[in-house]
Amino acid sequence: MRASRHNLGLHASGESGPLPAVLILWTVAISVLAVFWWLTSDGKGIFSEYYLLPWTLLTAFVLLSPSIILIRRGSFDLFHPLVFSVWTYLFPAFVGGAVIITAGLNEPYFFSFIESPETNLPLSLMYICLGFLGMCIGFVIPHAGRLGEWLRSRAPEGEWSGFNVWLAGGVLVLLGVGINIVGFVQGLLGYQRVSETAIFDGLISFLSTILTVGFVLLWTRIFRERKLGVPHYLVIVVLFILIPFRMALMGNRAGLLAAIVPIGIAFAYSGRTLKLIHGAVFGVLVFFALIVGVLYGTAFREIKGSEERIASGAYLEQVGATVEYLGRTDPWNLLGDNAQELASRVENLSSLAVVVSNHERLAPYEAGYGIENNIVNDLSTSLVPRFIWADKPPTIDPRLYSDLYFDYSENSFAMTPFGDLLRNFGVVGIPLGMLIVGFYLRVVYSFLIANQTPTLWGAAAYFPLLTVINYEGFYSTFIPSAIRVAVVIVIPLLLLHFLFFRNRPGSSVRP
């Protein structure tokens, strides 16, 4: 049975859900980090430059506006697209990043590449505001909502229920684990890079999304249970085992966070009433996942040394060495040694400012690096499968971009869709390009979440479709990735529906 809810949120009551707890916890966390930096730096350089603060406050107001509007309407949803994108990336990276720069907590070597920081850092914040406003306009376009509702009308109707839900979720998880293992052995997943792209490498990478779909599906089903028994706890144990296992293999700083957020989505869309304690627990888990992820990812990359592909056995030895190192090192020393890494990981304003400052001067050299007009070039070739076009040119290489703009090709610096649109189309391209992002998000949200109690398969499909947008990466990957992820999700979910649920009561396809 579908419940009527506001088309921009979930909660029909006047409750603000977990937002107050999340705000309080992040305020405390930022305060603790600020005090820590103050003590370790003897107060030197703290808030020595204030020119960014007015622009920071303006950016904060623009980014938080959708959250404020939804709170006032009593329909706040932490996983609403215009809220989720802000709290998980845009606000920490740019508002938090501006505070970090102002406080002198992060001074990367490439800061010297920014000509006139007093001009280009505020200008970068204004481009963020311009792009986000374009994204909001795309989201509220009525046709986007209507398209999402039309897709819902064509989707299988009825809720998945019974033992077959566990069977379907188990199939997705097992299939996803197998694909992830294949991707790891082939060097496609984890902290390693393949020099030559094989025919099915891209397909394997996107098929790994199936594990996430099964993960969210099972967690959502668990949270909808009124009473848990031994079989449920066995499933929970298996799902918890997958979290550190995958984080260890991926070797990145966001591995643990990427597992905590899907659990939060599963809980939010399980039909339970969200309370303050739930927001508090989720905020603590997110902060903990961020800290642990940075510590593990940094240590793993330092021990491995480079992204060079190595045998799977040797890779696992690096995982073991990293775990051993973290286990015998004092936690406070680890936090102290990695505080700068945490600050540099959160702050992405300075890397965007490098693009803002230099894109016109470096534009004539982009062709020589193979990154000129990358949005049009990638869109025109990415959708053709490599097994059909074996000699298909690769998409933009982040290291070529890093080599040109940052004079260092051994790292992938944050581009952001805003910077990518600016490089390709100028200032006018930023709001227009982000308008398309907002339109896409509204279609997905209207299709799977808004104006209904989300189905199990809808909640499972929502997370990968929501997070397919890489706000740290290139805009050119957005549309091809969204299409591929949608196909990868739709095909197995439809197969499972027709195999396990088609003949169950209420599980029919609308005419």
Helices and strands as residue ranges (DSSP letters): H 19-41, H 53-72, H 81-85, I 86-96, H 97-102, G 109-113, H 117-140, H 142-154, H 163-185, H 201-207, H 209-224, H 230-250, H 257-268, H 276-304, H 312-328, H 331-346, H 349-369, H 374-382, H 398-406, H 416-425, H 429-448, H 456-466, G 475-477, H 478-496, I 497-501
